[in-house]
Amino acid sequence: MNHKRRDLFLYQLIRSISSVIAASDIYTVHHQNNVSVIARMIGQEMRLSAFEVEGIRVAGLLHDIGKSAIPNELLSKYGHLTAEEYALIKTHAARADGLLFGIDFPWPVREMILQHHERMDGSGYPNGLMGNEICLGARILAVSDITDAMMNARPYRRALGIEKVISELADNSHLYDPDVCKAFMAIVADGGERLKNAIHIIY
């Protein structure tokens, strides 16, 4: 299969996967789309190659696919999760890795998705990786993921806004890659208007 046909097949596959997820969980599809946009903006701000940026964007589109194996009522539960419920939700990164096994991506998409909840100080999951043990794409997805999660409303809370995102990254600098955060701060230096115009926000 030549590169053009392979790329066409890949994007058709991603659209099909998104359609299947949307049938039962439109929030996850909406979130993945936003994360992919934010990740692309950060990658471009960091002056990564177009090839690298596209791989991170694709990983963003699929990063929460593992949640398709988690009961919807748990993902949208009001109130605090029990330890057992949270442990089940945390399996979504590894579940995604299994679901995507065998797909010949031209980028390390599975690695980025598996690691997007790892944190720079080793406190993340599933493998407690630290610093540069975490691939750059996953470090970009981590910031993109928390940004969209906080900027959008969920069934159990209102949207928190860009100011809360900035505070989260500043107050927890030990969790996030400093170069990724620097790029993100450059993007939102206008008060977040460019970012808000690029993604779809539910208040």
N, C-alpha and C positions, 0 to 999 in steps of 0.2 A: 504494500500500500504506500503510495507516494505521500509526501508531507501534506500537500493540499487536501487530499482525500482524508488522511488521518485526522487533520485538524477539524474538518467539517464533521466527521463522525464524532469526534470528541465533544464538540459544542452541541451537537444534536443529542448526544447522550446526557450531557449536563441539563439541557432543557427538559428532557424526559424525566430525569430524576427529580427535578424541581416540581414538575407537574404532579408527580406521584405524591410528593411530600405535601404540596399545597392542598391536595384533596382532603387532608386531615389536619394540617397544621400550617395555616397561611402565615402565622407570625414567624415561624422559622425561615420560610422562604423570603419574606420581607427582610428579616434580620440578615440573612446571608447575602442578599443583594446589597444592602447598605454596607456591610462589612467589606465586601469586595471593592466597593467604590472608595471607601476610606483607605483601605490598604493600598489601592492603586495610587491614590493621592500622596500617601506617605512615601511609597517607593519612588515615585517621581521626584518628590521633594528631596529625597536622599540621593538622587541622581543615579539610581540603579539602571541597568540596561533595560531596553524595552522588553527583551526576552524574560528577564528576571521579574519585572513588574507584571507581565502577563501571567506568569506562573503563580505569583502571589494572589493576583486577582482571581484566578481559577480556584485556588485553594480556598479563598474567601467564599466563593459561591457554593462550596461543598463542605465547609468546615463543621457544620452542625448536622450533617446527614445522619450521624449516629443517633440523634434524638428521635429519629423515626422508629427506633426500637424501644423508646421510653413511653410509658402511658401518658397520653395528653393531659389527663387530669392531674398528673404529678407535675408536669411542666408549667401548668397555669394555676397551681394550688395557691389559695389564699393563706396567709399566715406562714409561720416558720415550718421548714421541713424537719422531719425527724432525721436522726443520724443515718438510719437505714435508707430513707428516701434520698438523702443527699448522696450517699454512697452509690446508689443506683444511677442517679443523674450523672455522676462523675465517670461512669463507664462509657459515656457517649463518644469520647475521643477514641478509645480503643475499638468500640463498635464500628466507628467510621472507617478505621484502618482495615478492619476485616471486610466491610462491605465493598471497599474500593480495591481490595487485593486482586491482582491479575490485570488491572487496567494499566496499559502502557503509557503513562503520562510522560511528556518530554521534560517535565520539571519534577522536583521532589515533593509532589502534592501530598502524598500520604504522610510523609515525615512532617510537613508543616501542620497538617491537620492533627496528627497524633500529639504534637507538642504545643498546640496553641494555648493550653492552660498551664504549661510549665511557667515558672517564675524565676527571675534572675537570682534570687537568694536560695533557690532549691525547695521552696515551700509549695510549689505547684504539683500538678498531677498529669499523667499517671506514673511517671518514673522519677520524679524529684530531681530533674536535671537542673544544672546551675549555669549561669553566665553563657559563655560561648558554646557550651554543650548543646544549647538550644539553637536550632538553625535560625538564620536571620528572618526568613519568611514567617516562622512561628512567632518571633518576637514582634514583628509588625502586626500580625493577626491578633496578638494579645491586646495591643493598644487599640486596634480597630474594633475588636469585639467588645471591650469594656466601654468604649466610646458610644457605640450604637446602643448597647444595652441600657446605658444610663440616659441617653437622649430620647429614648422612646418609652412610651407608657407600656405597662404590662397590666394584666387583669388585676393584680394585687397592689399596684401603685401607679402614681402619675409619672410623667416624664420628669427627669431631674434637671435637664438643661446642661448647656456647655460649661457653665461656671463650675458645676459639680464635677464634671469630667476633668477639668483643669486642676481642681483641688485634689481629686483622687490621684492623678499622676504625680502632682507635686508632693503630696503628703506621703505617698508610698513609692518613692523613687527607688527603693531597694527591690521592688518587684518588677520594674519595667526597664527595658533597655534605654540608656540615656540618649543615644543617638536617635533612636526612634521617637522618643519623647521630644527631643529638640526639633525634629522635623515636623511633628504634630503641632507643636507650639507655634512654629512658623506659619503653618496652614491656618491656624485659628487666631493669628495676630490681629485680624480685622474684627475680632469679636465673635468669630465663628460663622459669619455670614456666608462665606464661600462654601464652607462645609454644609451648612444648613440648606443651601440651594442645590447641593449635589446629591443629597439623600432624601428619602421620604420619611418624615417624622410623624409619629402618632402621639398626640399630646394627651 
